[in-house]
Amino acid sequence: MIGGLRLAVDATGLGLPLQINGPAARFVAPWEDAPADATIRVGWLDEAVPPPEPTELVFASGGMWTLYRAAGGYRYDIASPVFGPEPYRIAWFAPTYQTGCVWYRRLPAVIAAMQSPLEYPVDELLVTNLLARGRGVELHACAVVDTDGRGFLFVGQSGDGKTTTARLWTRAGATVLSDDRVIVRQCDGQWLMFGTPWHGEGEFAAPAATPLNALFILCKGAEDAARPLPPGLAAARLFARAFPPFYDAAALDFTAGFLERLVTAVPCYGLVFRPTPAVVDYVRRMQP
């Protein structure tokens, strides 16, 4: 379960004794007789019904994956030079991303490297698309639960100090849900932040959620100073640090509206800080 989303995976078609390792293992939940937000089947390209043929190029990431339209849904071709020129994994999802399939190419090197049926980037692509269909947003951020239960979200680009912030708060007794990717949702009228398995250098990744009390956009500087941000500026800065499906116009519209609602409901600040323990005391004294 990631971000409160239940992902049901049927990997019996692989016929392998897979065991999910690392931080992702913390997010494996026991099977319950409850509806899944997405149900995904996993198998081999040479045994299963083949994936639908691509009909239109939608987006080339410039990295591991390329997105196509196929059979009324979305097909992701995932490649790596390690496994040769052909995609070693193909994923297809229905338009709502609530059902889909993942096919692996049966190669010894692929089998040896396999760690999870939905290993990166398929897991994050699935979750970000589910979120963007009315459920929430993924942000480049560090999520902290303080000793008094208050939830602080520190949002920043790479190099802005998210992992540094995570380590400072951990030393001060707080709990860190993530030091790189955080999911924010509104559930039953309450704004919640969730840890994810997609961690940063500090490898903070907790399968937990907590209410969000204040949000800070990080910037390293020569002082510790927090200034309230007007909603429009706060929403724009959050959008620049979000992970919506940029190739989907409807998803972008939802994300922009979601962030506008978030910044009007939760106090937002620009936080200039020095990477010292003093910034923890400074934020605690603010009592937002």
PyMOL commands that set and color helices and strands:
alter all, ss='L'
color gray80, all
select helices_A, chain A and resi 12-14+22-27+81-83+108-113+122-131+162-171+231-239+249-265+278-286
alter helices_A, ss='H'
color red, helices_A
select strands_A, chain A and resi 7-10+38-44+56-60+65-70+73-78+89-93+99-104+137-145+151-155+175-178+181-187+190-195+209-211+214-220+225-228+268-273
alter strands_A, ss='S'
color yellow, strands_A
deselect
rebuild
show_as cartoon
